[in-house]
């Protein structure tokens, strides 16, 4: 009887908790609907305004809503949306209420192709006859690349400019794994497929050194040419700046050598802008309009012709809530294929790859999209390599920028053996009892010769499939693809020369050419997938998401190394992924 009462009580408590959770959920959903209905009207931009581009955070393809942790900590979301930036700059060029652009360089930035895309937009803005000024207390190299376009490059009298060239930083974990007693068993195809090297080497292989130098050199030359042309000094002078530890030079040297045009305090720079916009009164305020506000004033185009832009950004994974999730992306593509309101597709790829299985599922879904007769283009961002190239290769046309990193056609498998950790480090002895000799395939014992040979055969088949997809998509012989594959990474200019892409150009160029091929005199753009919601929606997410945000906030610059170790736990065994190189 006592046990029965305990069961009844537990049941009542369970029902009560369920009702409470459901009630709270309904309340939160009501709040979300209320907040959505309270959307403020589009802001208005007064005359004599200045578009204020504040580079105080990372420039991302698209910006998500504010996170719960940001809200709790009172932090603003300082991520900058590349699509909003481009849209705002192009619209401001023809907006009579915008007199110029104030490029406020505060250390934020993005990848090479992201910065090049943004710089091209600033160049177009200057063609309108309007001015651009840049100000910085300390210009990073990425910031200065943008600022060099400006009519005036202002520096705080005690400020610095950092130009040092490009280099790739690679972490290697073999020493740590050896200390832990973990052996990473690697099966791969491709001499240059270096994503496995951090787990099995303590330094980059000669092949990897060759390929990294091979793609960062033309990227740096592209940056040098741009800076040198804009500042009227030539690329040789920019290389001299890089070789001279420029950030240690005096401000007078920077002024004399043409690195900057004036040494001003911020209030002096703002006084100049006030004068230019007629704000001469003592109480007049500078009419700065932030991009986040200005973009809301831009009315979307209306047209019966609809081009879908599908963003594929981040790691390619089988499942989850972050990155390019195969189980979500593939069905979304199939939905777009069946949607009569979608006339064509641009896949915007910014990914170094990931799961080979998810890459294949996304590739197949895109083939189904093409089978409907709709046109499908790809626009590559900072990187579209390995799995990122896998999902791109079937497009009708592929666009990349000169500084895009692409290729890395190769495949590998990683299977850790933790027997050394268990036995030698923790004193745990493991015994295996099985019905068949090869029954024990896991992460404890090292692979047997048969298991390794079988895994290699599977990886080889995966590589042949990958190469076959690329050959069919690029309409090239398999041998031609293999000659440029082997896991090698290429810069965009070389990728065009060897046939991996069709055209050099940014996302705008890709969309415009697609519209022209489709015969669209006018068109609208619809972006997919739907961005993540605001902070109150995140309350409904898992505690794992919140925990990750706390860890990221606390670790700061050390988070990438922590994240790499966490990725090792989650990696699918077969990967189409390039190595993670921090280029700066």
C-alpha positions as CSV (number, residue, x, y, z in Angstrom):
1,X,0.0,0.0,0.0
2,X,2.8,2.4,0.9
3,X,4.5,1.7,-2.5
4,X,1.2,2.3,-4.3
5,X,0.8,5.7,-2.6
6,X,4.3,6.6,-3.6
7,X,3.5,5.8,-7.2
8,X,0.3,7.8,-7.1
9,X,2.0,10.8,-5.5
10,X,4.8,10.6,-8.1
11,X,2.2,10.5,-10.9
12,X,0.4,13.5,-9.5
13,X,3.6,15.5,-9.2
14,X,4.6,14.5,-12.8
15,X,1.2,15.7,-14.1
16,X,1.5,19.0,-12.1
17,X,5.0,19.6,-13.4
18,X,3.9,18.9,-17.0
19,X,1.0,21.3,-16.6
20,X,3.3,24.0,-15.2
21,X,5.8,23.6,-18.1
22,X,2.9,23.7,-20.6
23,X,1.5,26.8,-18.9
24,X,4.9,28.6,-18.9
25,X,5.5,27.6,-22.5
26,X,2.1,29.0,-23.5
27,X,2.9,32.2,-21.6
28,X,6.3,32.6,-23.3
29,X,4.7,31.9,-26.7
30,X,2.1,34.6,-26.0
31,X,4.9,37.0,-25.0
32,X,6.7,36.2,-28.2
33,X,3.6,36.9,-30.3
34,X,3.0,40.2,-28.3
35,X,6.6,41.3,-28.9
36,X,6.3,40.5,-32.6
37,X,3.1,42.5,-32.8
38,X,4.8,45.5,-31.1
39,X,7.3,46.0,-34.0
40,X,8.1,49.7,-34.3
41,X,7.5,51.5,-37.5
42,X,10.4,52.0,-39.9
43,X,12.6,54.8,-38.7
44,X,13.1,58.0,-40.8
45,X,16.4,59.4,-42.0
46,X,16.7,63.2,-41.7
47,X,18.4,65.3,-44.4
48,X,22.2,65.9,-44.1
49,X,22.8,62.5,-42.5
50,X,25.9,60.3,-42.5
51,X,25.9,56.5,-42.7
52,X,27.8,55.3,-39.7
53,X,29.6,52.0,-40.2
54,X,31.0,51.0,-36.8
55,X,33.4,48.1,-37.1
56,X,33.2,47.1,-33.4
57,X,32.4,43.4,-33.9
58,X,32.7,40.5,-36.2
59,X,31.3,40.9,-39.7
60,X,29.1,37.8,-40.4
61,X,27.1,36.8,-43.5
62,X,23.9,37.3,-41.6
63,X,23.3,38.4,-38.0
64,X,21.1,36.4,-35.7
65,X,18.9,37.7,-32.9
66,X,20.3,38.8,-29.5
67,X,21.3,35.8,-27.3
68,X,19.9,35.2,-23.9
69,X,23.3,35.6,-22.3
70,X,23.8,39.0,-24.1
71,X,20.5,40.1,-22.6
72,X,21.3,38.8,-19.1
73,X,24.7,40.5,-19.1
74,X,23.4,43.7,-20.6
75,X,25.6,43.2,-23.7
76,X,24.7,44.5,-27.1
77,X,24.8,42.2,-30.1
78,X,27.9,43.8,-31.9
79,X,27.9,41.3,-34.8
80,X,27.6,43.1,-38.1
81,X,25.5,41.7,-40.9
82,X,27.4,41.7,-44.2
83,X,24.2,41.6,-46.2
84,X,22.9,44.6,-44.3
85,X,26.1,46.5,-44.8
86,X,26.2,45.9,-48.6
87,X,22.5,46.8,-48.9
88,X,22.9,50.0,-46.9
89,X,26.0,51.2,-48.7
90,X,24.5,50.6,-52.2
91,X,21.2,52.3,-51.2
92,X,23.0,55.3,-49.5
93,X,24.9,56.0,-52.8
94,X,21.5,57.1,-54.3
95,X,19.9,58.5,-51.2
96,X,19.8,62.3,-51.2
97,X,19.6,62.3,-47.4
98,X,22.9,60.6,-47.0
99,X,25.9,62.9,-47.6
100,X,28.7,60.5,-46.8
101,X,30.0,57.5,-44.9
102,X,31.8,57.5,-41.6
103,X,33.9,54.3,-41.3
104,X,34.5,54.0,-37.6
105,X,37.4,51.5,-37.3
106,X,37.3,49.9,-33.8
107,X,38.9,46.5,-34.4
108,X,36.0,44.4,-35.8
109,X,36.3,42.6,-39.1
110,X,35.9,39.4,-41.0
111,X,37.5,37.0,-43.5
112,X,39.4,38.0,-46.6
113,X,36.5,37.7,-49.0
114,X,34.1,39.4,-46.6
115,X,36.4,42.4,-46.4
116,X,37.0,42.5,-50.1
117,X,33.2,42.4,-50.8
118,X,32.7,45.3,-48.4
119,X,35.6,47.2,-49.8
120,X,34.1,46.9,-53.4
121,X,30.8,48.3,-52.1
122,X,32.6,51.3,-50.6
123,X,34.4,51.8,-54.0
124,X,31.0,51.8,-55.7
125,X,29.7,54.4,-53.2
126,X,32.7,56.7,-54.0
127,X,31.7,56.5,-57.7
128,X,28.5,58.4,-56.7
129,X,30.6,61.4,-55.9
130,X,29.9,61.3,-52.1
131,X,32.7,61.2,-49.5
132,X,34.0,58.5,-47.2
133,X,36.1,59.3,-44.1
134,X,37.7,56.7,-41.8
135,X,38.8,57.2,-38.2
136,X,40.7,54.9,-35.9
137,X,42.4,54.9,-32.5
138,X,44.1,51.6,-33.6
139,X,43.7,50.3,-37.1
140,X,43.9,46.5,-37.4
141,X,45.1,45.3,-40.8
142,X,41.6,44.2,-41.7
143,X,40.2,47.7,-40.8
144,X,43.0,49.5,-42.7
145,X,42.2,47.5,-45.8
146,X,38.7,49.0,-45.8
147,X,39.9,52.5,-44.6
148,X,42.4,52.8,-47.4
149,X,39.4,53.4,-49.7
150,X,38.4,56.6,-47.8
151,X,39.1,60.1,-49.0
152,X,40.5,60.8,-45.5
153,X,42.2,58.3,-43.2
154,X,42.3,59.9,-39.7
155,X,44.3,58.5,-36.8
156,X,44.2,59.4,-33.2
157,X,47.5,61.4,-32.4
158,X,48.4,58.5,-30.1
159,X,47.1,55.8,-32.3
160,X,48.7,52.9,-34.2
161,X,48.3,51.2,-37.6
162,X,49.0,47.5,-37.8
163,X,50.1,46.2,-41.2
164,X,52.1,43.0,-41.0
165,X,51.2,40.7,-44.0
166,X,49.3,37.4,-43.8
167,X,50.2,34.3,-41.9
168,X,48.4,31.1,-41.0
169,X,48.2,29.9,-37.5
170,X,47.7,26.1,-36.9
171,X,47.3,24.5,-33.5
172,X,48.6,20.9,-33.1
173,X,47.2,18.6,-30.5
174,X,49.3,15.4,-30.8
175,X,51.4,16.3,-27.8
176,X,48.3,16.7,-25.7
177,X,46.8,13.5,-27.0
178,X,50.0,11.6,-26.3
179,X,49.9,12.8,-22.7
180,X,46.3,11.7,-22.4
181,X,47.1,8.3,-23.9
182,X,44.8,8.9,-26.9
183,X,45.9,7.7,-30.4
184,X,44.1,9.2,-33.4
185,X,43.9,6.6,-36.1
186,X,43.7,8.3,-39.5
187,X,42.6,7.0,-42.9
188,X,42.6,9.6,-45.7
189,X,43.0,10.2,-49.4
190,X,45.0,13.2,-50.7
191,X,48.5,14.3,-50.1
192,X,47.4,17.8,-49.2
193,X,44.4,16.7,-47.1
194,X,45.9,18.3,-44.0
195,X,42.9,18.5,-41.7
196,X,44.2,15.4,-39.9
197,X,47.6,16.8,-39.2
198,X,46.8,18.5,-35.9
199,X,46.0,15.1,-34.4
200,X,49.0,13.1,-35.7
201,X,51.8,15.6,-36.1
202,X,53.4,18.3,-34.1
203,X,54.2,20.6,-37.0
204,X,52.7,21.0,-40.6
205,X,53.9,18.7,-43.3
206,X,55.9,20.1,-46.2
207,X,52.9,19.6,-48.5
208,X,50.8,21.7,-46.2
209,X,53.3,24.4,-45.9
210,X,53.4,24.5,-49.7
211,X,49.7,24.8,-50.1
212,X,49.2,27.4,-47.3
213,X,52.0,29.6,-48.8
214,X,50.4,29.0,-52.2
215,X,47.1,30.5,-51.3
216,X,48.0,33.2,-48.8
217,X,50.6,34.8,-51.1
218,X,48.1,35.8,-53.9
219,X,45.6,36.9,-51.2
220,X,48.2,39.2,-49.6
221,X,49.2,40.5,-53.1
222,X,45.6,41.3,-53.8
223,X,45.3,43.3,-50.5
224,X,48.6,45.1,-51.2
225,X,47.5,46.1,-54.7
226,X,44.2,47.4,-53.3
227,X,45.8,49.4,-50.5
228,X,48.6,50.7,-52.6
229,X,46.3,51.9,-55.4
230,X,43.9,53.6,-53.0
231,X,46.7,55.4,-51.1
232,X,48.6,56.2,-54.2
233,X,51.8,54.5,-53.0
234,X,52.0,51.2,-54.8
235,X,52.1,47.7,-53.5
236,X,55.9,47.8,-52.9
237,X,55.4,50.5,-50.3
238,X,52.7,48.5,-48.5
239,X,55.1,45.5,-48.3
240,X,57.7,47.9,-46.8
241,X,55.2,49.0,-44.2
242,X,54.5,45.3,-43.4
243,X,58.2,44.6,-43.1
244,X,58.9,47.6,-40.8
245,X,56.8,46.6,-37.8
246,X,54.5,49.5,-38.7
247,X,52.6,49.4,-35.4
248,X,55.8,50.5,-33.6
249,X,56.3,53.5,-35.8
250,X,55.6,57.1,-34.7
251,X,52.4,58.8,-35.7
252,X,54.5,61.5,-37.5
253,X,56.1,58.7,-39.6
254,X,52.7,57.3,-40.5
255,X,51.6,60.8,-41.6
256,X,54.8,61.5,-43.5
257,X,54.8,58.2,-45.3
258,X,51.1,58.5,-46.4
259,X,49.7,55.7,-44.2
260,X,47.2,58.2,-42.8
261,X,46.1,61.7,-44.0
262,X,45.7,63.5,-40.6
263,X,46.2,63.1,-36.9
264,X,43.0,64.1,-35.2
265,X,41.2,63.4,-32.0
266,X,37.7,61.9,-32.4
267,X,35.9,65.2,-31.5
268,X,38.0,67.0,-34.2
269,X,37.0,64.4,-36.8
270,X,33.3,64.8,-35.8
271,X,33.6,68.6,-36.0
272,X,34.8,68.2,-39.6
273,X,31.8,66.1,-40.4
274,X,29.5,68.6,-38.8
275,X,30.8,71.3,-40.9
276,X,30.4,69.2,-44.1
277,X,26.8,68.5,-43.3
278,X,25.9,72.1,-42.2
279,X,25.7,71.3,-38.5
280,X,27.4,74.5,-37.5
281,X,25.3,75.5,-34.5
282,X,26.6,75.1,-31.0
283,X,23.9,72.6,-30.0
284,X,23.8,70.8,-33.4
285,X,24.3,67.1,-33.2
286,X,26.2,65.1,-35.8
287,X,23.6,63.2,-37.9
288,X,25.0,59.7,-37.7
289,X,22.7,56.9,-38.8
290,X,23.9,53.4,-37.8
291,X,23.5,50.6,-40.4
292,X,21.2,48.7,-38.0
293,X,18.7,51.6,-38.3
294,X,19.3,52.6,-41.9
295,X,18.7,49.2,-43.3
296,X,15.2,49.2,-41.8
297,X,14.3,52.2,-44.0
298,X,15.1,50.4,-47.2
299,X,12.0,49.1,-48.8
300,X,12.2,45.6,-50.2
301,X,11.7,45.2,-53.9
302,X,8.4,43.9,-55.2
303,X,8.4,41.6,-58.1
304,X,6.8,38.4,-59.4
305,X,10.3,37.1,-60.1
306,X,11.7,35.6,-56.9
307,X,15.4,34.6,-56.4
308,X,16.0,32.5,-53.3
309,X,19.4,33.1,-51.5
310,X,20.1,30.2,-49.3
311,X,22.9,30.7,-46.8
312,X,25.1,27.7,-46.0
313,X,27.4,29.0,-43.3
314,X,29.6,27.1,-40.8
315,X,30.5,23.5,-40.3
316,X,28.5,20.9,-42.2
317,X,27.0,18.5,-39.6
318,X,24.5,15.7,-39.7
319,X,22.3,17.1,-37.0
320,X,22.1,19.9,-34.4
321,X,21.3,23.6,-34.1
322,X,24.5,25.2,-35.4
323,X,26.2,25.4,-38.8
324,X,24.9,23.7,-41.9
325,X,22.7,20.9,-40.6
326,X,22.1,18.2,-43.2
327,X,18.9,16.9,-41.8
328,X,17.5,20.5,-42.0
329,X,19.2,21.9,-45.1
330,X,18.3,19.1,-47.5
331,X,14.5,19.2,-46.8
332,X,14.6,23.0,-47.0
333,X,16.2,22.7,-50.5
334,X,13.5,20.2,-51.6
335,X,10.8,22.6,-50.3
336,X,12.3,25.4,-52.4
337,X,12.3,23.1,-55.4
338,X,8.6,22.5,-55.0
339,X,7.8,26.1,-54.2
340,X,6.2,27.7,-57.3
341,X,7.0,31.2,-55.9
342,X,10.8,30.4,-56.1
343,X,12.1,30.9,-59.6
344,X,15.8,30.4,-59.1
345,X,18.4,29.7,-56.3
346,X,21.7,31.2,-55.2
347,X,23.5,29.1,-52.6
348,X,25.8,31.4,-50.6
349,X,28.5,29.1,-49.2
350,X,30.9,30.0,-46.4
351,X,32.1,26.7,-45.1
352,X,35.3,24.7,-44.7
353,X,33.2,21.5,-44.8
354,X,32.4,18.8,-42.3
355,X,30.4,15.6,-42.5
356,X,30.8,13.7,-45.7
357,X,27.3,12.1,-45.3
358,X,25.6,15.5,-44.8
359,X,27.5,17.0,-47.7
360,X,26.1,14.2,-49.9
361,X,22.6,14.7,-48.8
362,X,22.7,18.4,-49.5
363,X,24.3,17.8,-52.9
364,X,21.5,15.3,-53.8
365,X,18.8,17.8,-52.7
366,X,20.4,20.4,-54.9
367,X,20.4,18.0,-57.8
368,X,16.6,17.6,-57.2
369,X,16.3,21.3,-57.3
370,X,18.1,21.5,-60.7
371,X,15.8,18.7,-62.0
372,X,12.9,21.0,-61.8
373,X,14.4,23.2,-64.5
374,X,15.1,26.1,-62.1
375,X,18.5,27.8,-62.4
376,X,21.0,27.3,-59.6
377,X,24.1,29.4,-59.0
378,X,26.7,29.3,-56.2
379,X,28.3,32.3,-54.6
380,X,31.4,31.5,-52.4
381,X,32.3,33.7,-49.5
382,X,35.6,33.5,-47.4
383,X,35.8,29.8,-47.8
384,X,34.0,27.0,-49.7
385,X,36.3,24.1,-49.4
386,X,36.1,20.3,-49.0
387,X,32.4,19.7,-48.0
388,X,31.8,23.4,-48.9
389,X,33.0,22.6,-52.4
390,X,31.1,19.3,-52.5
391,X,27.7,21.1,-52.1
392,X,28.8,23.8,-54.6
393,X,30.1,21.6,-57.5
394,X,26.8,20.8,-59.1
395,X,25.7,24.5,-59.7
396,X,25.0,25.8,-63.1
397,X,27.6,28.5,-62.4
398,X,30.0,29.0,-59.5
399,X,31.2,32.5,-58.5
400,X,34.0,33.2,-56.0
401,X,36.1,36.3,-55.1
402,X,39.8,36.5,-55.8
403,X,40.6,36.0,-52.1
404,X,38.1,33.1,-51.6
405,X,39.7,29.8,-50.3
406,X,38.3,26.8,-52.1
407,X,39.0,23.3,-53.3
408,X,40.3,20.8,-50.8
409,X,38.7,17.9,-52.7
410,X,39.5,15.1,-50.4
411,X,38.2,12.9,-47.6
412,X,39.4,11.4,-44.4
413,X,38.4,9.3,-41.4
414,X,39.3,9.8,-37.7
415,X,38.9,7.1,-35.1
416,X,40.5,7.6,-31.7
417,X,41.8,4.7,-29.6
418,X,41.6,5.5,-25.9
419,X,43.1,2.2,-24.6
420,X,46.2,4.1,-23.5
421,X,44.1,6.6,-21.6
422,X,42.1,3.9,-19.8
423,X,44.9,1.5,-19.1
424,X,48.1,3.6,-18.7
425,X,46.6,6.8,-17.3
426,X,43.5,5.7,-15.4
427,X,44.4,2.2,-14.5
428,X,41.3,0.7,-16.1
429,X,41.7,-2.7,-17.7
430,X,39.3,-3.6,-20.4
431,X,38.5,-7.2,-21.5
432,X,36.7,-8.0,-24.7
433,X,34.5,-11.1,-25.2
434,X,32.9,-11.4,-28.7
435,X,31.4,-14.0,-31.0
436,X,33.4,-12.8,-34.1
437,X,37.0,-11.7,-34.5
438,X,36.1,-8.2,-35.8
439,X,33.1,-7.6,-33.5
440,X,34.9,-5.1,-31.4
441,X,35.0,-2.0,-33.6
442,X,35.0,1.0,-31.3
443,X,37.3,3.6,-29.8
444,X,39.0,1.5,-27.1
445,X,41.3,-1.0,-28.9
446,X,43.4,0.1,-31.9
447,X,42.0,-1.1,-35.3
448,X,43.1,-4.5,-36.5
449,X,44.8,-4.8,-39.9
450,X,41.5,-5.9,-41.5
451,X,39.5,-3.1,-39.9
452,X,42.1,-0.5,-41.1
453,X,42.1,-1.9,-44.6
454,X,38.3,-2.0,-44.7
455,X,38.1,1.6,-43.5
456,X,40.6,2.7,-46.1
457,X,38.5,1.0,-48.8
458,X,35.5,2.9,-47.6
459,X,37.4,6.2,-47.6
460,X,38.6,5.5,-51.1
461,X,35.1,4.9,-52.3
462,X,34.0,8.2,-50.7
463,X,36.8,10.0,-52.4
464,X,35.9,8.5,-55.8
465,X,32.3,9.6,-55.2
466,X,33.4,13.1,-54.3
467,X,35.6,13.4,-57.4
468,X,32.8,12.0,-59.5
469,X,30.4,14.6,-58.2
470,X,32.9,17.3,-59.0
471,X,33.7,15.9,-62.5
472,X,30.0,15.7,-63.4
473,X,29.2,19.2,-62.0
474,X,32.2,20.9,-63.7
475,X,31.8,18.8,-66.9
476,X,35.4,17.7,-66.7
477,X,37.1,14.3,-66.9
478,X,37.6,12.6,-63.6
479,X,41.4,12.6,-64.2
480,X,41.3,16.3,-64.6
481,X,39.7,16.7,-61.3
482,X,42.1,14.3,-59.6
483,X,45.0,16.4,-60.9
484,X,43.8,19.4,-58.9
485,X,42.3,17.4,-56.0
486,X,44.4,15.5,-53.5
487,X,42.9,17.7,-50.8
488,X,44.7,20.8,-52.1
489,X,43.4,24.2,-51.2
490,X,43.4,27.1,-53.7
491,X,42.8,30.8,-53.8
492,X,40.0,32.1,-55.9
493,X,42.1,33.4,-58.8
494,X,43.9,30.1,-59.2
495,X,40.5,28.2,-58.8
496,X,39.2,30.1,-61.8
497,X,42.3,29.3,-63.9
498,X,42.1,25.5,-63.1
499,X,38.4,25.3,-63.7
500,X,37.0,24.9,-60.1
501,X,34.8,28.1,-60.6
502,X,33.3,29.9,-63.5
503,X,33.6,33.6,-62.6
504,X,35.2,36.0,-60.2
505,X,32.6,38.1,-58.5
506,X,30.8,38.7,-55.2
507,X,27.2,37.8,-54.2
508,X,25.7,40.9,-56.0
509,X,27.4,40.0,-59.2
510,X,26.2,36.4,-58.9
511,X,22.6,37.4,-58.3
512,X,22.7,40.0,-61.1
513,X,24.0,37.5,-63.7
514,X,21.5,34.8,-62.6
515,X,18.7,37.3,-63.1
516,X,20.0,38.2,-66.5
517,X,20.2,34.5,-67.6
518,X,16.6,34.0,-66.3
519,X,15.5,37.1,-68.3
520,X,14.3,39.0,-65.2
521,X,14.0,42.7,-65.8
522,X,13.2,43.1,-62.1
523,X,13.3,40.6,-59.2
524,X,13.1,40.3,-55.5
525,X,15.3,38.4,-53.2
526,X,14.1,36.1,-50.4
527,X,16.7,34.8,-47.9
528,X,16.7,31.4,-46.3
529,X,16.8,29.8,-43.8
530,X,14.9,32.0,-41.3
531,X,17.3,33.6,-38.9
532,X,17.3,32.6,-35.2
533,X,14.9,34.5,-33.1
534,X,15.4,37.0,-30.3
535,X,16.5,36.3,-26.8
536,X,13.0,35.5,-25.4
537,X,12.8,32.7,-28.0
538,X,16.1,31.3,-26.8
539,X,14.5,30.6,-23.4
540,X,12.8,27.7,-25.2
541,X,16.1,26.3,-26.4
542,X,18.1,23.6,-24.7
543,X,20.4,24.3,-21.7
544,X,23.3,23.2,-23.9
545,X,23.0,26.3,-26.0
546,X,23.1,28.5,-22.9
547,X,26.0,26.6,-21.5
548,X,28.0,27.1,-24.7
549,X,27.4,30.8,-24.7
550,X,28.6,31.1,-21.1
551,X,31.8,29.2,-21.8
552,X,32.4,31.2,-25.0
553,X,32.0,34.5,-23.0
554,X,34.3,33.4,-20.2
555,X,37.1,31.8,-22.3
556,X,37.3,34.7,-24.9
557,X,40.3,34.2,-27.2
558,X,40.9,30.7,-25.8
559,X,37.5,29.5,-26.8
560,X,38.6,28.3,-30.3
561,X,41.0,25.8,-28.7
562,X,38.4,24.6,-26.3
563,X,35.9,24.3,-29.2
564,X,38.4,22.3,-31.3
565,X,38.7,19.7,-28.5
566,X,34.9,19.5,-28.2
567,X,34.6,19.0,-31.9
568,X,36.9,16.0,-31.6
569,X,34.1,14.3,-29.5
570,X,31.4,15.1,-32.1
571,X,33.2,14.5,-35.4
572,X,31.4,12.0,-37.6
573,X,34.0,9.3,-38.6
574,X,34.1,10.3,-42.3
575,X,34.9,13.9,-43.0
576,X,35.1,16.3,-46.0
577,X,36.8,19.1,-44.1
578,X,39.8,21.4,-44.6
579,X,42.1,22.3,-41.7
580,X,41.1,25.3,-39.6
581,X,43.7,27.9,-40.3
582,X,43.5,31.3,-38.6
583,X,44.8,33.8,-41.3
584,X,45.7,37.2,-39.9
